[in-house]
Amino acid sequence: MKLTINSEERAFAQPVTTVARLLEQLGVPAARTAVELNGCVIEQHRFGESELQDGDRMEIVSFVGGG
């Protein structure tokens, strides 16, 4: 399965079924993350039901606090 994540093509040996599973596999905390899938912003409560397909394009942005 190939996905383009933040303009970088990545290949996965096993299909990644949902946005939530992808974030988990990448070690990205879903609580502080915004995701755009094929040009559409995905609400956090829909990460688990938002299915991924081979060739999808994503932007993933994690928010970090500072001071």
C-alpha positions as CSV (number, residue, x, y, z in Angstrom):
1,M,0.0,0.0,0.0
2,K,1.3,3.4,-0.9
3,L,0.3,6.7,0.7
4,T,1.6,10.2,0.2
5,I,2.1,11.7,3.7
6,N,3.2,15.4,3.9
7,S,4.3,15.3,0.3
8,E,6.5,12.1,0.8
9,E,5.4,8.8,-0.7
10,R,5.5,6.0,1.8
11,A,5.0,2.3,1.2
12,F,3.5,-0.1,3.7
13,A,3.9,-3.8,3.5
14,Q,0.5,-4.4,5.1
15,P,-2.6,-2.2,4.3
16,V,-3.3,0.5,6.8
17,T,-7.0,0.5,7.1
18,T,-7.9,3.8,8.9
19,V,-6.5,7.2,9.8
20,A,-6.4,6.1,13.5
21,R,-4.3,3.0,12.7
22,L,-1.9,5.0,10.6
23,L,-1.3,7.5,13.3
24,E,-0.8,4.7,15.8
25,Q,1.7,3.0,13.5
26,L,3.6,6.3,13.0
27,G,3.6,7.0,16.7
28,V,1.7,10.2,16.3
29,P,-0.7,11.2,19.2
30,A,-4.2,11.6,17.7
31,A,-5.3,14.0,20.4
32,R,-3.0,16.8,19.2
33,T,-3.1,16.1,15.5
34,A,-4.9,17.5,12.4
35,V,-5.4,15.4,9.3
36,E,-6.3,16.3,5.8
37,L,-7.2,13.3,3.6
38,N,-7.4,13.9,-0.2
39,G,-8.1,17.6,0.4
40,C,-10.7,17.1,3.1
41,V,-10.1,17.8,6.8
42,I,-11.0,14.8,9.0
43,E,-12.4,15.5,12.4
44,Q,-10.6,13.7,15.2
45,H,-13.7,11.8,16.3
46,R,-13.8,10.3,12.8
47,F,-10.2,9.0,12.7
48,G,-11.3,5.5,13.5
49,E,-13.9,5.3,10.8
50,S,-12.0,7.2,8.0
51,E,-10.8,4.5,5.7
52,L,-7.6,4.7,3.7
53,Q,-7.1,3.5,0.1
54,D,-3.9,2.8,-1.8
55,G,-2.7,6.1,-3.4
56,D,-4.4,8.4,-0.8
57,R,-2.7,11.8,-0.2
58,M,-2.5,13.1,3.4
59,E,-1.2,16.0,5.4
60,I,-0.6,15.3,9.1
61,V,0.1,18.2,11.5
62,S,0.9,17.7,15.2
63,F,0.5,20.6,17.6
64,V,3.3,21.1,20.2
65,G,3.0,23.4,23.2
66,G,5.7,25.8,24.0
67,G,6.4,28.6,26.3
